[in-house]
Amino acid sequence: MSNQYQSRFAGLNTNQRFSIAKQLAADYHLDVSQILFTYLKVAEPILKEAQPKQQISENAQKQIDEQFEKILKQLSQPKER
């Protein structure tokens, strides 16, 4: 078994992002555009701090995943009236 980090959301960095966003939208009861926009808003400041590379570092991806999942859970909570 590999000790390497396996991201649930790394596919959003690929050309498969729309199909992954559709599945996440269904899972979290959100719109696809909310998923994609939220991921970009979370990833952008983290990636800006990272050294420019071809591939996102494991540490940066972990940070993105943690923040992204936290926000998805907040967004998917029913709004109180």
C-alpha positions as CSV (number, residue, x, y, z in Angstrom):
1,M,0.0,0.0,0.0
2,S,1.3,3.4,-0.9
3,N,1.8,6.2,1.6
4,Q,1.4,8.8,-1.0
5,Y,-1.5,11.2,-0.5
6,Q,-4.6,10.4,-2.7
7,S,-6.7,13.5,-3.3
8,R,-10.4,13.2,-3.9
9,F,-10.4,16.5,-5.7
10,A,-7.1,16.5,-7.8
11,G,-9.2,15.6,-10.8
12,L,-10.5,19.1,-10.8
13,N,-7.0,20.1,-12.0
14,T,-7.4,18.0,-15.2
15,N,-9.5,18.0,-18.3
16,Q,-12.0,15.8,-16.4
17,R,-13.0,18.7,-14.1
18,F,-16.5,19.1,-15.4
19,S,-17.5,15.5,-15.0
20,I,-16.0,15.5,-11.5
21,A,-17.7,18.7,-10.6
22,K,-21.0,17.3,-11.8
23,Q,-20.6,14.3,-9.4
24,L,-19.6,16.6,-6.5
25,A,-22.5,18.9,-7.3
26,A,-24.9,15.9,-7.0
27,D,-23.2,14.7,-3.8
28,Y,-23.3,18.1,-2.1
29,H,-26.6,19.3,-3.6
30,L,-24.9,22.3,-5.3
31,D,-24.7,23.7,-8.8
32,V,-21.7,22.6,-10.9
33,S,-20.7,26.3,-11.2
34,Q,-20.5,26.6,-7.4
35,I,-18.2,23.6,-7.3
36,L,-15.8,24.9,-10.0
37,F,-15.8,28.5,-8.7
38,T,-15.2,27.4,-5.1
39,Y,-12.4,25.1,-6.1
40,L,-10.7,27.9,-8.0
41,K,-11.2,30.4,-5.2
42,V,-9.6,27.9,-2.7
43,A,-6.8,26.8,-4.9
44,E,-5.7,30.1,-6.3
45,P,-4.1,31.7,-3.2
46,I,-2.4,28.4,-2.2
47,L,-1.0,27.8,-5.7
48,K,0.2,31.5,-5.8
49,E,2.4,30.8,-2.8
50,A,3.8,27.6,-4.2
51,Q,6.8,27.7,-6.5
52,P,5.7,27.5,-10.2
53,K,5.9,23.9,-11.2
54,Q,4.3,21.6,-13.7
55,Q,2.6,19.6,-11.0
56,I,0.9,20.7,-7.8
57,S,2.8,19.5,-4.7
58,E,1.3,17.0,-2.3
59,N,1.3,19.6,0.5
60,A,-0.5,22.2,-1.6
61,Q,-3.1,19.6,-2.8
62,K,-3.7,18.6,0.9
63,Q,-4.3,22.3,1.8
64,I,-6.6,22.8,-1.1
65,D,-8.6,19.6,-0.4
66,E,-9.0,20.5,3.3
67,Q,-10.3,24.0,2.7
68,F,-12.4,23.0,-0.3
69,E,-14.1,20.2,1.5
70,K,-14.8,22.4,4.5
71,I,-16.4,25.1,2.3
72,L,-18.4,22.4,0.3
73,K,-19.9,21.2,3.6
74,Q,-20.8,24.7,4.7
75,L,-22.4,25.5,1.3
76,S,-24.4,22.3,1.4
77,Q,-25.9,22.9,4.8
78,P,-29.6,24.0,4.7
79,K,-29.9,27.7,5.2
80,E,-31.7,28.8,8.3
81,R,-34.6,31.3,7.9
